[in-house]
Structure formats: structure tokens, C-alpha cells
Amino acid sequence: MTSTARTTDVAALALEYGDRVVLGTVRDVHTAVAHRVFGATRIVGSRVPEAIHDAVAGTVYGSLSRALRASGTAARSMAAHGVGAPVDGSRVGRQVRSAVNGLVGDELRLMGDPQAITMSLRRDGTDIAATPWKLRQAYPDATGHLVVLVHGLCENDESWLRRGPSATYAERIAADTEATTVLLRYNTGLDVSENGQHLDELLEQVVANWPIAVHRITLVGHSMGGLVVRAATNRATVAGHLWPHRVGDVVCLGTPHAGANLEKAAHLGSRVLGFWPRSTPFGTILDSRSAGIVDLRHGYISADEWEGQDLTARWGLDRIAAAPLPHAEYHFVAAGPVAPAARSEYLPSAHHFALLNHPRVGDWLVAWINAKPRQVRSLGS
């Protein structure tokens, strides 16, 4: 048996979702339409045509479902015996895995699917354990200023390395500052609050085991990553952890602090589709989106905002304020006005993903990193 995610795992997942979501939706829509059509025959008292139709349709859909399930089971067995290339063996495979985690990552984790991503530091497309020896190996030129880049929904550590008109942020930071860039990858389908917990725990380990003493941390989050950063600082502060005292700057690039319009539209669409039997199955598809996506509707960062409630059926906006770190500078880069108390920069001509590698953002990052930070509370170390 192996826990390595393989291409056969991807095939199995596609077959399983093909059965449950695609075939299931087609069957449910067919059933709803047929019942409406056969309503006329019921009026005149004849149910024979409907009975024949239901028997044939049930046989056809049942056979297709059994075939898909059997194929999925076979693919899982092959993956468990090492058949299929490792998904992480190619950049495209890693991108596909990250996208799948964003869409259904919470379910992958519950299923114990090897495709579920565990948060980890990343370098050259591989996981780096936050142990003293592994960190010294991975970061031989480590400095005491960490710049942690946290990607967004369906992205991964390599999303920051996309080529644009200028050098990547990691390249700019290495060339123009005395800081060390740290990349990570995580399952973006999980609740933002849970990923915030994982980031808190990871940074506590990194700071404790870093090759030299860490005196400053700059946190940079793209889209959902900005919410995860805020969730991590909130949880760490409540837990009394030490690393937040070293945070000098928090940078949010295109982060939907007040909620993402696309997720709000998906939520409204699923509610509207649920009004009619023939469209309800399509609403069910929308409702199958991951917990991480649902959190984006209002920018949730704390479990207190959603725990014990059915968020797929909830429309209201109930927010719990998360206090910012008092000693840190907050910088928001967006296409429109954001928080008036923060330092905001506007790039109305830049699309959402351009913020992963934009020359003006690179200039701002270098300037913020090189600026003298506010006085950080002494920890006696």
C-alpha cells in the first residue's frame, strides 16, 4: 500500500464524481421531466407508459452507475498497488491536484484520499519538513527575516513563480532585500479557519527550528491566502504563541475580506435552482462546492462564524471582528477601495491572477520589506 497520490487516483476520483454528480444529475433531471410529462397520462388513468419508462430508465442508469463504480474501485486498487505515475511528478500534475483540492479538498480529506494536500513548506516542487536539519538543508543562506507567501484558492506554491513582465517576487526579494522567501502549499478546500490553525502551527515550528534567530516576519497572502494569514494571526494571538510578535507586515493581494462576489452568486444560484424540481439537481451541484469556497462568501476566518450552521443554506452576513496585530503594518492591494485604516494600493487594470507576479506589486513588496518596522514587543530572546 502507498499514500502517494497517483494518476490512477485522479482517474478514480473522476469516475466516482462522474457517477455521483454527472450521472446522478442527469438521472434526477430526467426523472423530474418524465414525471411532469407522464402527469397527463395519470389524469386519464393509465400508468402503464410511465411504469415501462421508469423500469427501462432505472435499468439503464443503474447499469451505468455500477460500471462507473466498478471502474473507480479498480482504479483505486491499481493506485494502492503503485500503478500510475505520481501526480506530483510533473508541474501540470501538481496544478491539477491543487485545483481538485480547492474544489473538493474537504471531502478528499474525509475520504482519506491520498490526493488531499497537507500544509507544508515547499521548495523546488517538494515538501520541506519544518525540522532543524531539513530547514538548514533547504535554506543554506537563511536570514532572520522571513517573507511567507500564502497562495489562494486552487493554487499552489508554484503559482507565485508564474512568468510575467518582471522577475518573480521571490527573485526580487532575494536580489533587493535581506529577507528569505518561504513558500508553502495547503489544501484550499478546507475551512479558512482550519488552514489558519495549520499555518499557525507550521510557523511556530519554523520559527523554533529556523537555522538562525528570526527577528521579523512578513506575511503575504493572495486572495484566500490573505484570509488564511488573518486566521493564523488571530488564532496564534488567542493561543499565546510567540511568532506573531515578530510580524512586521501583513500584505493582502486581492483578498475578499468582505466576501467574494462569485461565491455569493453561486450561493444565490443554488437557492434559485432549488425552487423547481427540474432545476434542483443543478443546484445540488453548486452546493457540493468545498468548505473553503463557501468561506469566501463573506470572508470567514474564524470557526465561530460558521460552526454548527448550514452555510450552504444561509444568506445572512454575521461577522465576528478579528483584531489586527497592533504592531504590524497592513497593506492591501486591490482593484478598488478596501479598509481605510490600512495602507491600500490600487491596480484597477490588473486582473486577479496578475497579482501573483506584477512589477508594481514587486516594487511595493521590496519597499515594505526594506522599511523599518514598528517596534516589535520584546520576547526576552
ABEGO torsion letter per residue (X at the ends): XBABBBAAAAAAAAAAAAAAAAAAAAAAAAAAAAAAAAAAAAAAGBAAAAAAAAAAAAAAAAAAAAAAAAAAAAAAAAAAAGBEBBAAABAAAAAAAAAAAAAAAAAAAAAGBAABBBBBBBBGGBBBBBBAAAAAAABAABBABBBBBBBBBGBBAAAAABBBABBBAAAAAAAABABBBBBBBBBAABBAAAAAAAAAAAAAAAAAABABBBABBBBBBBEAAAAAAAAAAAAAAAAGBAAAAABABBBBBGBBAAEBAAAAAAAAAAAAAAABAAAAAAAAAAAABBAAAAAAAAGBABAAAABGBBAAABABBBBBBBBBBAABBBBBBBABBBBAABBBBBBAABBAAAAABBAAAAAAAAAAAABBBBBBBBAGX
